[in-house]
Amino acid sequence: MSATERRIRAAAIRLFAERGHADVSISDLAAEAGVARGTLYRNVGSIDALFDQVRGDLAVELHQANVEVMDAAGITDPPLRLAVGMRMLVRGAHADPPLGQFLARFALTDESLRSMVAGPPMADVAAGIKAGRYTVTAGRDLSVASLIMGATVSAIWMVLQGHQAWRDAGTDAAELVLRALGVDPIEAREIATEPLPE
């Protein structure tokens, strides 16, 4: 991605998070990104297309970044991978509030749920079910994905609103999700409080 494309994307995330994609114009985006309208027209087909692209790209990039960090750290236990992934998203939202606001506003959509069900988090859930780490029966993918996303987005919202620190919000959300999936409460707490990889 070029520097101009990165500026446009960062500006789009900020504006979409603040206003929703329907209330953002090309002029608004050009001003926020600090680029000429002509540059924007060359790089963006339409606001709707940009929104869909940003939302889709973010889902892939965030999942992939989490997988790479966990793989590099040698984290293989499915419940630990789930807890670490959730907590890293909450930490990332704290570090980048516009990204957090975007996630809080748009993560619970049909498209995001489909991305989640087909993505790495649910592969880890399936591995946990297969290994006997979870007591959830197969075929509940949408319900499990909704539970994970809902808890993560709620934790992000709590952090952005100043109700909890990111460590507490992420840990609590991860622990409760693990317990809901059938992990013993004491073990769920231990897993949810493991140090995060750098």
ChimeraX attribute file (.defattr): number of C-alpha atoms within 10 A of each C-alpha:
attribute: neighborCount
match mode: 1-to-1
recipient: residues
	/A:1	7
	/A:2	7
	/A:3	8
	/A:4	15
	/A:5	15
	/A:6	12
	/A:7	17
	/A:8	24
	/A:9	20
	/A:10	18
	/A:11	20
	/A:12	26
	/A:13	25
	/A:14	21
	/A:15	21
	/A:16	24
	/A:17	20
	/A:18	15
	/A:19	12
	/A:20	16
	/A:21	17
	/A:22	10
	/A:23	11
	/A:24	16
	/A:25	13
	/A:26	16
	/A:27	13
	/A:28	15
	/A:29	24
	/A:30	20
	/A:31	14
	/A:32	16
	/A:33	21
	/A:34	14
	/A:35	15
	/A:36	13
	/A:37	15
	/A:38	11
	/A:39	13
	/A:40	20
	/A:41	12
	/A:42	8
	/A:43	13
	/A:44	18
	/A:45	10
	/A:46	13
	/A:47	18
	/A:48	13
	/A:49	11
	/A:50	18
	/A:51	19
	/A:52	14
	/A:53	13
	/A:54	16
	/A:55	18
	/A:56	14
	/A:57	11
	/A:58	16
	/A:59	17
	/A:60	14
	/A:61	11
	/A:62	15
	/A:63	17
	/A:64	14
	/A:65	13
	/A:66	21
	/A:67	18
	/A:68	12
	/A:69	17
	/A:70	19
	/A:71	12
	/A:72	10
	/A:73	12
	/A:74	11
	/A:75	15
	/A:76	12
	/A:77	14
	/A:78	21
	/A:79	27
	/A:80	22
	/A:81	23
	/A:82	24
	/A:83	27
	/A:84	27
	/A:85	25
	/A:86	27
	/A:87	27
	/A:88	23
	/A:89	23
	/A:90	31
	/A:91	21
	/A:92	16
	/A:93	24
	/A:94	20
	/A:95	12
	/A:96	12
	/A:97	16
	/A:98	21
	/A:99	20
	/A:100	26
	/A:101	23
	/A:102	22
	/A:103	25
	/A:104	22
	/A:105	17
	/A:106	17
	/A:107	20
	/A:108	14
	/A:109	11
	/A:110	10
	/A:111	14
	/A:112	19
	/A:113	18
	/A:114	13
	/A:115	18
	/A:116	24
	/A:117	18
	/A:118	13
	/A:119	15
	/A:120	19
	/A:121	23
	/A:122	20
	/A:123	14
	/A:124	18
	/A:125	24
	/A:126	20
	/A:127	17
	/A:128	21
	/A:129	19
	/A:130	13
	/A:131	11
	/A:132	12
	/A:133	19
	/A:134	21
	/A:135	14
	/A:136	17
	/A:137	11
	/A:138	10
	/A:139	9
	/A:140	10
	/A:141	19
	/A:142	14
	/A:143	12
	/A:144	19
	/A:145	21
	/A:146	18
	/A:147	16
	/A:148	24
	/A:149	21
	/A:150	17
	/A:151	20
	/A:152	27
	/A:153	26
	/A:154	17
	/A:155	31
	/A:156	31
	/A:157	23
	/A:158	19
	/A:159	23
	/A:160	21
	/A:161	11
	/A:162	10
	/A:163	12
	/A:164	15
	/A:165	17
	/A:166	25
	/A:167	18
	/A:168	18
	/A:169	22
	/A:170	30
	/A:171	24
	/A:172	21
	/A:173	24
	/A:174	29
	/A:175	24
	/A:176	20
	/A:177	25
	/A:178	25
	/A:179	18
	/A:180	18
	/A:181	21
	/A:182	16
	/A:183	20
	/A:184	15
	/A:185	14
	/A:186	11
	/A:187	14
	/A:188	24
	/A:189	18
	/A:190	13
	/A:191	22
	/A:192	28
	/A:193	20
	/A:194	12
	/A:195	8
	/A:196	16
	/A:197	13
	/A:198	7
